[in-house]
Amino acid sequence: MNARQRSRLINLNRALIFALTLGGLLIDGLQPADLLGTVALFVWLWLPLCTRLEARLLHWVGGRHSSGRSAETSPSI
């Protein structure tokens, strides 16, 4: 199994878990606390991807701000 197939399978499993959880919540009846539980489930399932995205954004932002300026030329607050 190559990386692309593995990624698709993992995303399919995540979507299936999420859909089954939402289906169970709808059968049980929606309550205000279900929203928090659903958001927590979503974050937990996609946490590795969120962490990777956050690391890329921090690297991109850090590289942008430090590429053209040195510590001596940057304005102080």
Buried (B, 14 or more C-beta within 10 A) or exposed (E): EEEEEEEEEEEEEBEEEBEEBBEEBEEEEEEEEBEEEBEEBBEEBBEEEEEEEEEEEEEEEEEEEEEEEEEEEEEEE
